[in-house]
């Protein structure tokens, strides 16, 4: 085989139809757009419009709720942390916080901090400084001789003011 023998498989490349190039092309005159009307003009793309029929995104039932005040925590299990300590990627003497866990590659995202969860085996004596901790995780850390300090990620007064503003706007929208 030579480089000049290399070809795409038959049918792998299909030439684009060139519209509006004369009657013999099969796509001349109106170029497949039909006669007149909004969709025959240039610059028109009516997304989701179904010709007056109720559009699909409006016909489907709506489910769920997106809490505007929900916390975004990076959830980390104690089993993952134990593996990192055993591998030497986490310093057992230092305080384990969000920055240390992100540097180790376990706490992704979590703009409101890290929440410890109790899944997995845990035996290291560590000191944690996190935004949240489950009951089981706290018990496991304290049983191993470590400590957990829960820090508040955001100012509670600012959060209360935001909730008040949201309620005011919601009441205004409902009226």
Number of C-alpha atoms within 10 A of each C-alpha: 5 5 6 6 6 8 8 7 7 7 7 7 8 7 6 6 10 12 15 14 13 13 11 7 13 14 16 14 14 14 17 12 13 10 11 9 8 11 13 14 11 7 8 9 10 10 7 11 11 10 8 6 8 11 13 11 9 9 9 8 7 8 6 5 6 7 7 8 10 8 12 13 19 21 17 19 18 21 16 14 23 20 16 18 17 12 9 11 15 19 13 16 9 11 17 18 17 23 12 16 19 15 12 15 11 17 21 16 13 16 12 18 24 28 22 24 19 19 14 14 14 19 16 19 16 21 19 20 19 22 22 22 21 11 11 12 20 20 16 21 21 15 14 13 13 16 17 21 15 13 12 12 14 11 8 10 9 10 12 11 11 13 14 12 12 14 12 12 12 11 10 9 8 7 6
